[in-house]
Structure formats: structure tokens, C-alpha cells
Amino acid sequence: MPYQPNRRSFLIASGLTALASTKAFGANNTIRIGVIGAGGRMQNLLDCADKVGPCQIVAVSDVYGPHRDAVKERSNGIATTHLDYREVLDKDIDAVIIASPDHWHVRMAVDALSAGKDVYLEKPVTHTIEEGAALTRAVRSGKQILQCGMQQRSWTHFRDAVDLIQGGSLGRVTQVRTYWWQNYGLHWPTKPVDTQALDWKLWLGAAPDQPFSEEKFHRWRWYWDFGGGAMTDLFTHWIDVVHWAMKTEQPRQAQIIADKFVFEQWDCPDTLQAAFRYPGFDVVYEGMMSSSIDDGGLEFRGNEATLKINRSGFAVYREGVKNDQNPVLKSESFRDGTISHMENFFECVHSRKEPNAPVETGVAAARAGQIGNLAYHRNGQISWPTKSST
């Protein structure tokens, strides 16, 4: 029997469900924000915050002067500037947004929670598997809100796609393909660093002491001391969608083939293929950092239909339906999910409700990527949990 989209499908395709739920805050509900880590990603997050406000940047902390100055300027000169992020936590603020390098995430978030501040924490929320328990404990032992920066959880078409998958529209899903290609040579130009305006020692924090490197400062995600490469930068987003849609949280096994073919100066591989076994299904990932054709996305393959999704939208392809009638359902994104995700965070700051991406989801997504990295360091494969982790 041919697949017939119903009213729910129409709502998914048109995006009316999201439009109906959109609301604005009153002028007297201004959220006072502290900014911690004011690089490029923070500028994107603040752009999104401006769209769902009202909010006011009260203070900013960054170890690089030009970053601090840029945030002070966008606050119309109101924000105070600080080297030490703990000085931001002493301010009269409601929440902090943290977009520092990964190796600072948990320490900053735990201190912010202890200071009674709500937290928007960029992904991956942890730098190591061991940090997951500490972050979760810090959130669940208090009453503060922590939103993990897994914006797909608030992105309308991702939410609708998850509803379809969990509703059985694809049949039995036994394989999920994920991929992400970027070109650091083409799309990621860097600016010279004014070392006189940078506190490199403070930037390193608890990482091993080492000489200043402009490459590490700009591309820290690709060095083990500060990040985790593609597994925690890119795969983390997609595996979070998988965990959400498939109602699971960690793989049992991981295998990986990876190498540094182009960016030999990095610690982390620039080209990789990985496979993860979950109870009842497998997840595969492939990507490289010197080709950006196709960008990133996921494919949920079931015995009745396949759903292909990226940040632009999704399409459902029905088994047994002629090519000229496929896809049987399409949905396009009409709003950047980070805007909706920041809106959800602000709403939770007011309502004290659980955010769309609570701490457990961020920890699980980061852990999956970290398990992949462990496999890379252990001759390409690992079972989880290991004997040492039980």
C-alpha cells in the first residue's frame, strides 16, 4: 500500500508545529549574561541570543584581549572585561554561556553551577570520559539549569524526524550512517595572533605546559591536550541525534580506521571511518578535513523506509515506491536550530524546567566520540565498558 502522508506529516513538512510554539519574552524578563570564552563560536551564540532576548551581556572573560574587546563593544560598552572567568561568576548575572576550548569546559561549568548560575555549555561538554560523572553530579546535586550545546535537540525538523523514527515510520532500523566533511584548507582561514594580548599560560590551564603555537591556538580541536578531533567536534552532534531517536546512550563496541594524510602537524587524524555497535543496530561515521562536498548528515535505514537528514531538512524514502514518487515526505529547515536552542535555554532560566539537552545527553554524546578515540589509540578497536572502566 503506498505511503500516504497524514495531517501530522503535513505539519512536519510545513513547520507549522514550531511556528505555533514560538513565543517572545516580556521586556521585564531581561536575562543578565556572563560570557566565558569569547572566540568565534561565542559570537555565533550571542547572535542567536540577540534574536530571542531580551538579554544583557554584563561581563566577559577571555584570555585574548581582542576577543574581550569585541564582546564589550557589542554590549555597547556595558560589559566588564576579565582575564579570570571566576570574576565573571562574582557578578550579578543569571546565566553564563561557555564556549572555551574543551579542556576547560567541566571546570568552568562546575564553578558556574557552584556560584548559582545557569549554564549554556558548548559541546562536547566533557574533554574526557571521567569528567562525565563530575559534571552530572554538579548539575543534579543543585537546582541550576544546564543546557548542553546539542542544538539539534531544539531544531524543528530534527524533532519531527525523531518523532517519525520513534513512531515506527521506518520499520526496524538496523543501521545509521553518519558523515561530515569539512575543508580546513579552504574554509578555515586564520588571523595572526597578537601574542602581547594573549595570556598563553592561562589558556593552557591544566593542560601540559608547552610553547605558544598559533596553530594550536586556532585549531585546538585537533590536539589531544585541548580537544578530540572529529569524534568530539563533529560526530558528537550526530551521535546525539542517534541516541535520541533510538532511545539509547552508549555503544558496546567501536572500530576505527584513521590517519593524518593532509594535516600532519595535528595530533588527531584528519581522515577517518568508524563503526559503533549498539544493542540491535550499528552506527557508521566517515569524514575528512580536506574535502567539504556533501557537508554533514545522517541516514536512518529501516526495512520499510530510509530517512536522510541534515541541517537543511530531511526526506523519507519508502521501500518499494518508484523513484519518481520518492521521497514520500520532505521537510525543510526554516530557522537555525541554535536560535531555538538558545530560546529553550532562556525559557528554562525563567521556568526552571528541564532543558531540551540536559546534562546526561551531552555526556553520552561526548562519551561515544571519546570511545571512538580510545579505539584509535588501542589499535583500532575497543569493547565498552572496558574491564578497567567497570
Secondary structure, 3 states (H helix, E strand, C coil): CCCCCCHHHHHHHHCHHHHHHCCCCCHHHCEEEEEECCCHHHHHHHHHHHHHCCEEEEEEECCEHHHHHHHHHHCCCCCEEECCHHHHHCCCCCEEEECCCHHHHHHHHHHHHHCCCEEEECCCCCCCCCHHHHHHHHHHCCCCCEEECCHHHHCHHHHHHHHHHHCCCCCCEEEEEEEEECEHHHHCCCCCCCHHHECHHHHHCCCCCCCCCHHHHHCHHHCCCCCCCHHHHCHHHHHHHHHHHHCCCCCCEEEEEEECCCCCCCCCCCEEEEEEEECCEEEEEEEECECCCCCEEEEEEECCEEEEEECCEEEEEECCCCHHHCCCEEEECCCCHHHHHHHHHHHHHHHCCCCCCCHHHHHHHHHHHHHHHHHHHCCCEEECCCHHHC
